[in-house]
């Protein structure tokens, strides 16, 4: 998994310059680590970061930016929709 921000810390907090739709999947990781996730339709979002550990459940409102660098967005348990990865 590519992490284009790993060497320059302030680039993670800079505005996104690229976006891609996220299709939740239980085993496939996102192709790149995003800066954040935008959620168009609120609900639960089940995700795991690149450091491993357990999945986390985020309760996200419609139109929210979730400042979490998700490696996985799981299909099981995710009720939020219209998810966009911000890079």
C-alpha positions in Angstrom: 0.0 0.0 0.0 1.4 3.3 -1.0 1.6 6.1 1.5 2.5 9.3 -0.3 2.5 11.3 2.9 4.8 9.2 5.1 7.9 11.4 4.7 6.4 14.9 4.9 4.2 15.3 8.0 2.5 18.6 7.0 1.3 17.2 3.7 -1.2 15.1 5.6 -3.0 18.2 6.9 -2.9 20.0 3.6 -6.0 20.2 1.5 -6.8 17.1 -0.6 -5.9 17.2 -4.3 -7.4 13.9 -5.3 -10.6 12.0 -4.4 -11.8 8.5 -5.1 -15.0 6.6 -4.3 -14.8 4.0 -1.7 -16.5 0.6 -2.0 -16.5 -1.0 1.4 -15.1 -4.6 1.3 -14.3 -7.0 4.2 -10.9 -8.1 3.0 -9.6 -5.7 0.2 -7.6 -2.7 1.5 -7.9 0.7 -0.1 -5.3 1.1 -2.9 -3.6 4.1 -1.1 -3.8 5.5 2.4 -6.1 8.5 2.3 -5.8 11.7 4.3 -9.4 11.4 5.4 -12.8 10.0 4.4 -15.8 12.1 3.4 -19.2 10.5 4.2 -22.1 11.7 2.1 -24.8 9.6 3.9 -24.3 9.1 7.6 -24.3 5.9 9.6 -21.7 3.5 11.0 -18.4 3.2 9.3 -16.2 0.3 10.2 -12.5 0.8 9.4 -9.0 -0.2 10.3 -5.9 1.9 10.1 -2.5 0.9 8.8 -1.1 0.2 12.2 -3.3 -2.8 12.5 -5.2 -3.6 15.7 -8.9 -4.0 15.8 -11.5 -2.5 13.6 -13.1 0.7 14.9 -16.7 1.7 14.5 -17.3 5.4 13.7 -20.7 6.9 14.0 -20.6 9.6 11.2 -23.1 12.3 10.3 -24.0 13.0 6.7 -21.6 15.4 5.0 -18.8 14.7 7.5 -15.1 14.5 7.0 -13.6 11.7 9.1 -9.9 12.5 9.7 -8.8 8.9 9.8 -6.2 7.3 7.6 -8.1 4.1 6.9 -6.4 1.1 5.2 -9.6 -0.9 5.3 -13.3 0.2 5.1 -15.3 -2.9 6.0 -18.6 -3.8 4.3 -19.8 -5.7 7.4 -21.2 -3.3 9.9 -20.9 -0.2 7.6 -24.2 1.5 7.1 -22.8 4.9 6.0 -22.8 5.4 2.2 -21.4 7.7 -0.5 -17.9 7.4 1.0 -15.0 9.2 -0.7 -11.3 8.9 0.1 -9.5 12.2 0.1 -5.8 12.2 -1.0 
